[in-house]
């Protein structure tokens, strides 16, 4: 009898905890729904010391031991932060000391310092099991220094004549020049083009990767990229191409997307983010000016990559410390903004622990997994909100108010409205929001820090402490949850009924004895 009563008692909780699996997880996602974690393979985690062929822990300019096995062991760590895609530097065989993957030697061989081809395939499979995608760098612009092709007379016309790139504004010079003395490939040569295309397609069919990040994008002609896009998507229709370069002009970004490059890392946005969030009391208007221009002129602005740390520049934490700021607080504000604005948030390994570092190679230190977890947990929390509310990924953007470092903006998608408030100032601030901006809503429910703002005299009064933020769901006035109350009442009735039956049973046993 007692077992039956206990089963009845537990039934309401079982029913309440049964939540259907999101169809978005099962049916696949648009690329604008992704959040990407960029890994420099050699600097992440050493999971297999047997491939430490060239490791020198005292020299950051050579290998440190990170590998595919290490990434596999940390996939759950990345998934817990909400990342849906991992991006790796180029994994092809490199010339000596090419720990970063940028000095290609053989485009069809794996970098043995990272592991084997079999291990990389396993990494892709393990990521896919977790509904995570995998993209890798592909560099069509140049090969590594002292490449054997340079001594092959049959391949003399595979390279442009050696001329250093001297001007960022000279597009022709950039596409034919040698960056940092690296041999510049002549993609207009049909043999070179065929080699690169065949190699790029081979990795897709051989390993089932989901996309490429294309380095030095503007140093290669748009004609080549247009053909490259067609060839890659002929192998895998939803294959993603993310450009990586120094492109800032919106018209150039539009041209690249029209040529088949799905998204581009937004350098102008990156520079603005680093300026605004390095210290408090910086106005945020510039961030919205850039996005408004992108959204008005681009067909796929939501597929632009948004990133503040990269492998090529000093760590953002360095900028914060230069301004005597506490990195954790500044990073949280930045992450709130990145995850609630249009675009694909991209996080460079180590940013989640506020890793410090100056110029190369100091900005490429080995990842440390023994640090404080506060920022890691915060990223997981804001990522969960972005996943839960489509308006944060797909919605329109409108800046409602900005006052001396505090901004309030709206993201709207179909019938969902989200309000994001960020106080990037050194004082507690209040912004009055006209209720006309939120028709049919009566209250703002804080989903990040559980704040609640109700409409009063057709106004919402949003108050935030210094250097804090909140993400609100605009909703009708909270009503009485009769189902929840009924369940609570039922549980109490059953509980006391259980006590009553237990007491009666005890008395009968005592009387029997």
N, C-alpha and C positions, 0 to 999 in steps of 0.2 A: 504493500500500500504506500509506504513512504517513498519508494522509488518512483511510483506513478506521480505522486504529488510533486517531487523534485523535477520530473520531466515537464510537468505542466508549468512549474515556476520558471524554468529556463526557456520555454518556448518563445515568449515575447522577445527575449534578448536575441535569440537565434534569428527570429524574423527581422528584427531591426538591424542586425549586423549583416544581413544578406544584401550586398550591393552588386548590381550587374556589372560585368566587365565593360569598360569603355569601348564602343565600336571603333573609336579612333585608333586604339591600340591594335585592333585586329585587322582593320581594313587598310591601314597605312596612313601616312600623313603627308601633307604638302610640305615643301621645304621651308616655307615660312613658319611652320609649326615647330621646327627643330631648335634645339639649343646645342651648341657645338663646343667641345672641349679639345683644344689643340695641344698635342703632345710632341715634344722633341724626344724621339724614342730613346736616344742615348742618355737623356738626363732625367728620365722618369723613375724607373725602378728596375733593379737587377734581379731578375727571376731565375736566371740560369747562368752560373759562373763559368760553365764549360765553353761559352762563346766569347769570353773576355780576351780575345786575341790581341787587341792593341790597347788595353786599358792602362792608363797612367793617372792615378787619382791625384797626383800632385800637379797635373797640367790640364787646365780647363780647355786648352786648345786641341785636345785629343780626346779619345774615347774614355767614358766614365763607367760604362757597364750596363746601362739601360737596354732593355730588349723586349721582344714580343712576349716572352713568357712573363715578364714583369707586368706588362699591360694587362694580360689575361688575368693575372692574380688580383688586379685592382679594378676590374670592370664593375664589381658590385659597389665599390667606393664611388665610382663615377655615376653610376645609376642612382645611388642614394641622394646625390646632389641634383638629380633631375635631368642630367645630360642625356640627350637622345642620339647624339652623333659624336664619334671621336674622329679627329683629324690628325693625321701623322705627317711628319716631314717625309721627303722622298725616301723610299726604302730600297732603291736600286743600288747596285754595287758602285762604290765611290773610289776615287783615287785616295792615296794615303792621307790619313788624318781627316778625312771628310766625315766627321762624326755627325754633322748637321744635315747630310744628305744632298747638299747643293753642288757637289763636284762629281757629276755622273761619269762613270767609266764604262759600264755596260748596262743598257736600258732593259735588258731581259734577265739579268741576274739579281738575286737578292743580296743585300748587304749582310755578309756573314757575321758581322759584329752584332747585328740585331737578332740573329737566329737563322732558321732555315725557312725555305719556302713552305714546307709542311706546317711549321709553327705559325707562319703568317696566315695561311689558310684556316688553321684552327682558330686563330684570333678572330678572323672575320666571322666564322661560324658561331663562336661563343657570343660575339656581339649581337649577331642576328637573333640568337636564341632569346636575348634580352630585349628584343625590339629596338636595338641600337644600330645605327648605320655607321659605315666606315668610309672615310674619304682620305686620300693620300695626295701629297704634293707631286706635281709633274712639271718638270722644267724643260721647256722646248727651246729656250734661248741659248744656253751655253752648256759646255761640258767642263770637266775638271781640268786643273792645270796639268801640263805635261802629258796630255792625253796621247795615247799611241797613234791616233788618227793624224795627228800633226806631222808625224814622220812618214805617213803613207802617201806617196805621190799620187795614188789613184783617188785619194780623198782630198786633194788640195783645194778643189772647188766646193768642198763641204763647209768651208769657213769663209767668213768675210775677212777682208784684208785687215790686219791689226791696226786699229785706231781706237784710242781710248775715248769713252763717252765724256765729253767736256761740258755739254749743255743739256739741261733737263728740258728746255723748250724746243730743242731741235729734234723733231720726231724722226726725221730721216737718219740723222746721226745716231740717235738712240738705237734704232733698229739694226744698224750696221756696225755699231761700235762694240768694243770689248769692255764689259763691266768689271772693274777691279782686276783687269788683266786676264779675265777668263775667256777662253776661245769661243767666239761668237758663231753660232751655227747659221748657215744660209738656208733658211726655210724655203726660199723661192726655188732652190734646186730640187727638182722632182725626186731625186734619190734621197735627199735628206728628209723631205716631207714624208715620203713613203716609209722611211725607217721609223720616224717618230710616231706616225699614225699607227703603223703595225704594232709597235711596242706598246703604245697606250691601249690599243684594243686587246692585246694579248693579256695584259694584267686584268682587264675586266672579265674576259672569258675564263681565265685560269683561276682567279681568286674570288670573283663575285663581289668586288668592291662597289661602292655606291656613288662615288664621285671623285673628282679631282679638284685640288686647289692649284691654280695655274700661276706660278711665280713669274715675276718680271713681265707682267702681262703687256705693258705698253712698249716693251722692247721687241715685240714680235708683231707682225702686220695683222690687221683685222681680217684680211683675206685668208690668212692661214688659220686663224681662230674660227672663222666661219666654217671652213671645211672640216676643221678638227671637231667642232660641235656636231656637225652632220654625221661624221664617221662614228663618234662615240655613241650617239643616240641611236644609230642603226644597230648597235650591239645591245644596248640596254636603254629602252625608251625614256625611263625616268632618271637617267644618269645625270648627276648634278655637276655643273661647272661653276666654280667660284674663283673669280679673278683676284689676284693679289698684286698690287702695284702701288704707284704713287698718284693715281688718277683722282682729281678733285672736281674737275669741271663736269657739270650735270650733263651737258650735251655729249661729252665723251662717254659718260656712263650709259646714256641712252643708246649711243651707237654700238657699244659693246653688247648690250642686251639684245639689240636687234640683230646682231651677228650670231647670236646663239649662246653667249655667255650668260648663264642664268642669274648670277649675282656677282657682286664685286665688293671687296672690303672697302668700306667708305672711309678713306683717309681724312677727308675734311671733318667728318663727324668725330673721328677718333681724336683729332687735334683739339676740337672744341670741347669734348668731354674731359680731356686731360687738363685743359685750362680752367674749366668751370669747377671741377670737383677736387682739384689739388688743395684748395683751402676754402674756408667759408666766406660768405659775403660776396660771392661772385654771381652776377646776374645770369639767368638761364635762357634769356631770349634767343641767343644765337643758335642754340640747339634746335629750337622750333623753326627758326628762319630757314635753316638748312633742310630740315625735313619737309617743310611746306613746299620748298622748291622741288625736292625730289618727288613728292607725291603728286604734284601738279604736272610734271613733265615725263615721268617714267611710267611704263606699263606695269612693271613689277618692282615697285620701291620696297615692298615688304621682304624681298629676297636679297637686299643689301646686307652685307655682313657688318656687324657692329662690334668693335674690339678696341681695347685701350692698351693692352700689353701685347707686344709681338716679340719675335726673336731678334729683331733688328734694332731696337731702341732701348734706352734705359727703362727699368721697371717703373711703373707708375708709383709704387710705394716710395721710390727714391724722391720723386717730386713732392710727395706728401711730407716726407721727413725733412726735405729742404725748407719747407714752410713751417716746420715744427708742429706738425699735425699728427694726431693719433690715427694710424692707418686703418684700423678696424672700423672706426666710425665713418671715415671718408669712403671706404670701399662699400659699406652697406648702402649709403646714399647713391653711389654710382650704380650698384647692382639693381637697386629699385628702379632707377631710371632706365637702364639698359633693358631690363626684362619687361617693362611696361610701355616701351615705345615701339614703333614699327621697326622692322628689320630682324635679322637673325642674331641673337646674342652669341658671341664667341668669347670664350675664356681661355687664356694662355695658361698652360700648366704652372702651378705655383701661385697664381693670383689668388686662389681660394685660401691661401695661408699668408697673404700679403707679403710674398717673397720680395726681398730687396735685391738690388743689383744695378750697376752702372752700365757703361758701354760693354759691347761684346769683348770677351766672353763672360763678363761678370753677371750679365743678365740671363745666363744660361747655366746657373748652378744646378746641382743635383737636387731633385725634389726631396723634401723632408716630410715624412708622414707622422712625425712624433710631436706635432705642434698643437696649439690651441684649436678647438673645433668650432668656436663661435661663428666665424665667418662661413665656414663650411656648412653649418646648419642653417644659417641665414640664406645662403644661396639655394639650398634645398627647399626652403620655405617659399621664397619668391618664385622659384621655378614651378612649384606646385600650383601657385596662383595663375601663372601664365598658361599652364596646361589646362586648368579648370575653366578659365574664362576666355572664350574665343575672341572677345573684343580686344584683349591685350595682344593678340597675335594678328588679327585680321581687320581690326576696326579702323575707322577714320580717326583722325587726330585733330584736336582743337585746343589751343591754349586759351583757357578761360580767364586767367589772371596771373600776373607776375609782379611781385613787389619786393624789390631789393633782396633778391636771393631766394624768395619763396615762390614756388610756381604751383598752380593748380591746372591740370589739363584733363580733357575728356577723351576717352576711347569708346567708340560706339560701333556695334555690329549687330545687324538685324534688330531684335528687341532688347538687346543687352547694352547697358551703359555702365562704364567703369570710370570713377573719378580718382585721379592720382594726385596726391599732395606731397610735395617735397620742400622741406625747410632747409635750404642750403645756407642759412645765415647763422650768426653767433648769438642770436636772441630768440626768445619765444615770439612767435608771430601768429596773427589772426588774419584770415582773408574772408571777406563776406562774399558769398556766391549767390547770384540772382537765381531764384528758383525757376525762372523762365528757361534757364539752360537745361532743366531736367523735368520736362513735362511728364505728368502721370506718376511722379515719384514723391514720396513723403519723407524718406529718410535715407541717410548714407550709412551703410553698414561696413565698418572697418574689417577687412579680411586679413590684414597683415598683423595688426596689433590690437584688434577687437574694439576699436573706437566706435562710437555711435554718434551721428550728428542728425538731429531731427529738424525739419523745416519749421521756422518761426517767422511769422510776418513776411512770408514769401522770400525768405532768405535762409541760406545755410551758413552758419558761422563755423569755419574750420580753424582750429587752433592746434598748432604743433610746437613742441619744445624745440630748442635749437638742434640743428643737425639730426633731425628725425624725419620719418616719412610714414605715409599711410596709403593704402589702396582700398578704395571704397566701392561697394556695389550699390548703385542707385536702385532703390526698391520701394514698394508700397509700404504703408505703415504695418509694423508687425502686429499680427493678430494672435488670438489664442490658439494654441496648437492642441486641439481637442483630442486628436489621436494619441499624442504623447501623454496627455493628462490621463486619458482612459487606460493606457498601458500601465502607468504608475499606480493608478487606483487598483487595477486588476492584480498587479504584482503584490501590492500590500494585502489585498483580500486573501490571495493565495498563501502569502507568507504567514499571516495570522491563522489561517485555516490549517496550515501545516503544523504550527505550534499547538493548536487545539487538538488535532488528531494525535500528535506525538504525546501530549499530556494524557489523553484518554487511554492510549495504548499502554503508557507507563502505569497508570492506575490499575488497569485490568491485570497487568502482570503482577503488581504488588498484591492485589486481592487474591489472585490465584495462588501466590506463594503463601 
